[in-house]
Amino acid sequence: MTDRTHLTTVEEVRESGSWLFTARDQYGEQEEIILVPCEDADDAEDSDSPGVEAWVNRCTHEAQKLDRGFGTAMRDGQIICPKHGSMFDSCSGYCDNGEAADTTLVSVDVGVEAGAVYLTDEGYEFDHEGSVEDGSDDADGDGESEDDDDDVPSSTSHIGF
């Protein structure tokens, strides 16, 4: 679907702890994806290491969002599921504990060049930064809000609830 789309910078992902964006899959369905710092032991010595990994924003146990819109909970290089506490390695996506034990997060291909992070996964096309809900006014992806009638009341009733 895409050759390469600029997303953000490695510095931004490291400073904020994670970076959430929405992409469309091969069927046109929106999917939230998180970028997280990956601090593999080899990263310090390997300047070609991207230092960032991308995962579908969904725990493998009950499809819970790992980032609920205010950052991905992380500790010691692991992504924490906010519902059950399962912890996934930020570099491999593998979970060895809790309800999601012996599962791996769905990966999304990204590349890093000169500190910039790019979406390179052919199965996804960048839609917008943030959650699905952040772009919900543009459901058809045409760049225009579906509720462009700002001068028209949202209801014809004078009764408020």
matplotlib code that plots the C-alpha trace (Angstrom):
import matplotlib.pyplot as plt

x = [0.0, 2.8, 6.4, 7.4, 5.5, 7.1, 5.6, 7.7, 11.2, 13.0, 13.6, 9.9, 9.0, 11.7, 10.7, 7.0, 7.5, 5.3, 3.5, 0.1, -1.2, -4.0, -3.5, -5.8, -5.2, -5.5, -9.3, -9.6, -10.3, -8.7, -6.2, -4.4, -0.6, 1.9, 5.5, 7.6, 11.3, 13.2, 16.3, 17.8, 21.1, 22.7, 21.2, 23.9, 26.7, 24.7, 24.2, 22.0, 19.5, 16.2, 15.6, 11.8, 9.3, 5.7, 2.8, -0.9, -2.4, -4.1, -3.3, -3.4, -5.5, -8.7, -8.1, -7.7, -6.0, -2.4, -2.5, -5.9, -5.1, -2.7, 0.4, 1.4, 2.2, 5.8, 8.3, 11.8, 11.5, 8.1, 4.6, 2.1, -1.5, -3.6, -6.4, -4.6, -1.0, 0.5, 3.9, 5.2, 8.8, 9.0, 11.5, 10.1, 6.5, 6.6, 4.8, 6.0, 3.5, -0.1, -3.2, -1.4, 1.6, 3.2, 1.7, 3.3, 1.9, 1.1, 4.1, 4.0, 7.1, 8.8, 12.1, 14.4, 16.6, 18.6, 16.4, 13.1, 10.6, 8.8, 5.9, 7.2, 4.7, 2.9, -0.2, -0.9, -1.5, -1.0, -4.3, -3.6, -1.8, -3.6, -6.4, -9.2, -11.5, -9.2, -10.0, -13.6, -15.0, -13.3, -14.7, -14.2, -10.7, -11.3, -9.8, -13.2, -15.3, -18.5, -20.2, -19.5, -22.8, -21.4, -24.1, -27.0, -28.1, -27.3, -30.9, -34.1, -35.5, -35.3, -35.2, -31.7, -30.8]
y = [0.0, 2.4, 2.8, 4.9, 7.5, 9.9, 9.4, 11.2, 11.1, 8.6, 11.4, 12.2, 8.5, 8.3, 11.6, 10.8, 7.1, 6.1, 7.5, 6.5, 6.7, 5.3, 3.5, 1.7, -1.9, -3.7, -3.7, 0.0, -0.7, 1.6, 0.1, 1.9, 1.4, 2.3, 3.2, 2.4, 2.8, -0.4, -0.5, -3.8, -4.5, -4.5, -1.0, 0.8, -0.7, -0.9, 2.6, 1.1, -0.2, 1.7, 2.0, 2.1, -0.7, -0.6, -2.8, -3.0, -1.2, -4.3, -6.8, -10.4, -11.6, -9.6, -7.1, -4.3, -1.1, -0.8, 3.0, 4.3, 7.8, 9.1, 7.0, 3.4, 2.2, 0.9, -0.2, -1.6, -1.9, -3.7, -2.6, -3.2, -4.1, -1.7, -4.3, -7.4, -6.3, -8.7, -7.3, -7.4, -6.9, -3.6, -5.0, -8.5, -8.0, -11.3, -11.8, -14.3, -13.6, -13.0, -13.6, -13.0, -15.4, -17.1, -14.6, -11.9, -8.6, -8.0, -6.2, -3.3, -2.6, 0.8, 2.1, 4.7, 7.0, 10.0, 9.9, 10.0, 7.1, 5.9, 3.5, 0.9, -1.9, -2.6, -3.8, -0.4, 3.2, 6.1, 7.8, 10.2, 10.8, 9.7, 7.2, 6.2, 8.5, 11.5, 11.2, 10.0, 13.2, 12.2, 8.7, 8.5, 9.7, 12.7, 15.3, 16.8, 16.5, 14.6, 17.2, 20.3, 21.9, 24.1, 26.8, 24.3, 23.1, 19.5, 19.0, 20.6, 20.0, 22.7, 20.1, 19.3, 16.1]
z = [0.0, 0.8, 0.0, 2.9, 5.0, 7.5, 10.9, 13.6, 15.0, 17.2, 19.6, 19.9, 20.6, 23.3, 24.9, 25.0, 25.7, 22.8, 19.7, 18.6, 15.0, 12.9, 9.6, 7.2, 6.5, 3.1, 3.5, 4.3, 8.0, 10.5, 12.9, 15.8, 15.9, 18.6, 18.2, 21.3, 22.1, 21.7, 23.9, 23.0, 24.6, 21.1, 20.3, 22.1, 20.0, 16.7, 15.2, 12.4, 15.0, 14.6, 18.4, 17.7, 17.1, 16.0, 17.2, 16.6, 19.6, 21.0, 23.7, 22.5, 25.4, 25.1, 22.4, 25.0, 23.8, 25.1, 24.6, 25.5, 24.2, 26.9, 26.1, 26.4, 29.9, 30.0, 32.5, 32.1, 28.3, 28.5, 27.3, 30.1, 29.3, 31.4, 31.9, 33.2, 33.6, 31.0, 29.9, 26.3, 25.4, 23.5, 21.0, 20.3, 21.3, 23.2, 26.5, 29.0, 31.9, 32.9, 30.8, 27.5, 28.3, 25.3, 22.7, 20.6, 19.6, 15.9, 14.4, 11.9, 9.8, 10.3, 9.2, 10.6, 8.6, 10.0, 13.2, 11.3, 11.6, 8.5, 8.0, 5.6, 6.0, 2.7, 4.6, 6.1, 4.8, 7.2, 8.1, 10.9, 14.1, 17.3, 17.9, 15.6, 17.5, 16.9, 13.2, 13.5, 11.9, 8.7, 8.3, 4.6, 4.6, 2.3, 4.6, 5.4, 8.5, 8.1, 10.3, 8.3, 9.2, 11.9, 11.4, 11.8, 15.2, 16.0, 17.1, 16.2, 19.7, 22.4, 25.1, 26.5, 28.4]

ax = plt.figure().add_subplot(projection="3d")
ax.plot(x, y, z, "-o")
ax.set_aspect("equal")
plt.show()
